[in-house]
Each structure stands twice: as structure tokens, then as C-alpha cells.
């Protein structure tokens, strides 16, 4: 009889469910996609039930494909997107849709809180208050939807919601709540002054636990609904970017990883809290006690998905007939375009820019369009733009004294040899592809398995489970050309900042 971990990644545009054995092998997986709701240019939402129904469908598919008995699934691990909030009333009913992390409606509230708390960075590790943070979102609801605000009994993040639904317990953990804006990274407690400013209390927030800690067994009715055993233990999860870092082996100081999924996540592991004197790089809590990350994120693969959904119906149709991914066809087209996209440059800020720009008003831009540019040029320019974000953050970390020789890549973008080579050429670093692009699920399994005692500890599990499968070496000629393009990319952004402010 084997022992298995059911791990799932609550992503921005999809839920991934994976069944992983005690040796780290992925026995079966399923990806269930959904479309975000954007009622206006700043708002991004999704009904909680959409998350839940897709999760159920993913669990059912994984159980069917694997043939594993539910009785052999020891525990569940969670990798979750940050900053997406759900509000419950006293009867446990959702108060409207989940407000997704990308939502930018709370711009005025973010600016107000940023001015009110000049010590925000020192308390939270986040360089400034932006509309992404739940603190700004909660204040927006208080100001603009007072009836909804008055009915709030619990303020939850997406991980907290799933754990409550599966166990009936309100819990949270540091890697996710460190970017709420109302948790203090130094005291590891809720920040009273911020709670008072936005109008909520500690009673309305979950109990703080550690990542991987067992919460409890599945509720009987939930186990029946999911087709799982009620003996399966639900463990505290971890921020998706921390889970991905763990799943890629980024658990020690000096390690650097980037995840190109719907969001682009940058993670560098450090063993103590740091403060960037230029306030460009945030400090996050990792998925391990007293371990931290230089971490930021912005829209990444989401930009290529936007391109695919709006301009590549032919590739979608052909890929469906071939049983392939439309992204593979887009890759082939983009590979025919020379490095530098014949001068076409993109700013990929479709939902604002995170570190190091930290500008929620930034917009997506294509610059340098000429008659010679084709649709394939736009695809490659998007790939290069995402790599420029990686380079910008890498340069910020190097300015702070961190050193890296290689970059470990994960997420859906890591399966693209073209994109990996572009990243190597632009950053000038060796790109290492690890054993699975679903490193988030693997990391969640490692954390949960360690918490349940299947492994000695996280370090031991990573050393045995994570393998490098490919390396991409920078092309010196391409790197020199990209250095010039990168300077244009930065200059383009800076030149357009006054225009962004006009919006």
C-alpha cells in the first residue's frame, strides 16, 4: 500500500490538482481553467464557487486517472495565489465574488494608506501600499460598499477559504498573509494600527499557523463531495511562489528562481529580514520558519495568454485537432523572428507594474511597430518583455549585494525551450529547468508531507525529489544585443510614466 499526497495549486486562471507519491513522482494531474470577470477596467473578480467546482472536477479527474484508493491519500497540500480575498458573513455565506489579487480598484485607498503609514515597509516588508494588497481592498469596500462591509464576519485569503470549507477551521499562515498589509513581519502578529485604519479586528481574521502544519481531517460531507476519505488530513499551505521555489529547490540563501505562470514570480531565498534602502525589493516570508524571500510578481504568462485568447484562434483550433497546446504553435512562430524582434519592444503591464516599478497605473505598450512586423513579432516581443522583468529584478537584487550564477525556472513558461533561451540571453545567466513545471504542486506536497511526517524535513525532501533536467547557456552575441534593447525598454517605461499618471 503506497502513501500519496493530494496537492493543488490555486492559480489565477486555473486550478492544478496533482497526486504525488512519497517519492515525489507525479502519478496524475489535472488543470481546470476558468475565465476571470472584469466588470470594468480596474476590477478583477471570480465567484468562490467557480474555484470550488473546478477543484472538485480536478480531484475527480486525478482520482479516475490514477486509480489510487482515496484511503491511501494521507494528506493534502495547498499552493495558493496571494492577495485574493473572500468575505464571509456570520452564517458563512460569501459576500459577493472573490476580489482577485490583480484587482486595481483601490488606488485612492492605497495612496491614502501609503501616506498614513510611512513605516509600512519596516512593518510588512512590502515597499509601499498598492491596490493589490488586501488592506487597500478592505478599505475600498468600507468606503464604497458600506452595507457589504458591515456584514463582514471573516476576511479570508483564498487558501484560508479552502481550508475552512474542508475542515471548518479558520486558519492562515505567514507566507500568504505577509502581503496583506496588516500583518507585521517582525512580530509575526497582526498589525493593530493598520487594522484600526481599515476598520477590521483580529476576531475577523483567521488563526495564524505555520506552513505545513496539520489542521485537521476532512469534514465528512466534504470528503463525500470530493470522493476522498474523511481520514485525509488537510495541512496548512504556502504562497504559490514560495511553493514553486521549494518545488524547484530554491530553499537556501543564494538560490534564485522565477515562475512564469499567469503571474511572473521572482524568488531569492535569504535567512534574515532585509530592507532595501531604495525601497524597490519587498521582503516576504518563505514557506519555512524564519526564512525569507526577496520576492515580487507581476503579470507574466497572463500577457501571452491574453495574446493567445485574442489573436490566435487559428492556433487554438489547430492545436485542438492535434491534441497539442496552442502555445507550442505560438512558440514555433516566434522562433522564426530574430532576437530583439526587429526593434519591437513591449511593456507587459496589463494590470499595472509591481517591483521594481511599483506602479499600479502602468499600462501595456507596444513600441517600434513598422510595416515589417508580423503577428509572430508580437509573440516574441511579449516573451522578451517578460524576460526583461526578470532582468530588472535581478539587477535590483544584485545592487543589494545578492549574487546568483543560475536561475531555476518553473511554471508553464518553463516548458518552452525558446522562452528559456530568451531568458538566458537577456539575463546573461544559465537557466536551469527542473523536474516538473508544476513545481507549485510539488512544493505544496513537500511542505504537507514534511508536516505530516512523511519526510524528515523540507531540506531532505527537496534534496531527493528535485532534479535539473536541462540547462540553457546564454549566447554572448544575443546578450550584447539585448543589453541595448533592455536600456530602451527601461527608457520607454520611464518616458511613459507621466502619461500613465494622466489615467
KAPE-V598256 format. One record per backbone hydrogen bond with DSSP energy under -1.0 kcal/mol. CO is the residue of the C=O (numbers start at 1). NH is the residue of the N-H. If there is no record, write none. Layout:
co=[CO/CO]
nh=[NH/NH]
This chain:
co=[3/4/5/6/7/8/9/9/10/13/14/15/16/17/18/19/19/20/21/25/28/30/32/37/42/44/45/46/47/47/48/49/50/51/52/53/54/55/56/57/58/59/60/61/62/63/69/70/72/74/75/76/77/78/79/80/84/85/86/87/88/88/89/93/94/98/99/100/106/107/108/109/110/111/112/113/117/119/120/121/123/125/130/133/134/135/136/137/138/139/140/141/145/146/147/149/154/156/157/158/159/160/161/162/163/164/166/170/172/173/174/176/177/180/182/184/189/191/192/193/194/195/195/201/202/204/207/210/213/216/219/220/221/222/223/223/229/232/233/234/234/236/238/239/240/241/242/243/244/245/246/249/252/255/256/257/258/259/259/260/261/262/262/263/264/265/266/267/268/269/270/276/284/288/291/292/293/293/294/296/298/300/301/302/303/304/305/306/307/308/312/313/314/315/316/317/318/319/319/325/326/327/328/329/330/331/333/334/338/340/341/345/347/348/349/353/354/354/359/359/365/367/370/374/375/376/377/378/379/380/381/382/383/384/385/386/387/388/389/390/391/392/393/394/395/396/397/398/405/407/408/410/411/412/413/416/417/418/419/420/421/422/423/424/430/431/432/433/433/437/437/438/439/440/441/442/443/444/445/446/447/448/449/457/458/459/460/461/462/467/470/472/475/476/477/478/479/480/481/482/483/484/485/486/487/488/489/490/491/492/496/497/500]
nh=[22/74/20/77/18/79/11/16/81/34/11/32/9/30/7/27/28/5/24/21/19/17/15/45/104/100/37/98/50/51/52/53/54/55/56/57/58/59/60/61/62/63/64/65/66/67/72/73/4/233/6/235/8/238/10/240/158/99/156/95/153/154/92/89/96/46/85/103/110/111/112/113/114/115/116/117/120/123/124/125/185/283/133/137/138/139/140/141/142/143/144/145/149/150/151/152/88/86/161/162/163/164/165/166/167/168/219/207/209/177/178/179/180/135/191/188/184/195/196/197/198/199/200/204/205/155/172/213/236/234/223/224/225/226/227/228/232/218/76/215/216/212/80/243/244/245/246/247/248/250/249/251/255/269/408/267/410/261/265/413/301/300/302/261/298/259/296/257/294/254/292/279/293/291/286/270/284/295/268/266/264/303/305/306/307/308/309/310/311/312/316/317/318/319/320/321/322/323/324/328/330/331/332/333/334/335/336/337/341/343/344/367/365/350/352/359/357/358/353/362/347/345/373/378/379/380/381/382/383/384/385/386/387/388/389/390/391/392/393/394/395/396/397/398/399/400/402/401/430/432/258/260/414/415/416/420/421/422/423/424/425/426/427/428/407/472/409/469/470/411/439/442/443/444/445/446/447/448/449/450/451/452/454/461/462/463/464/465/466/435/433/431/479/480/481/482/483/484/485/486/487/488/489/490/491/492/493/494/495/496/500/501/503]
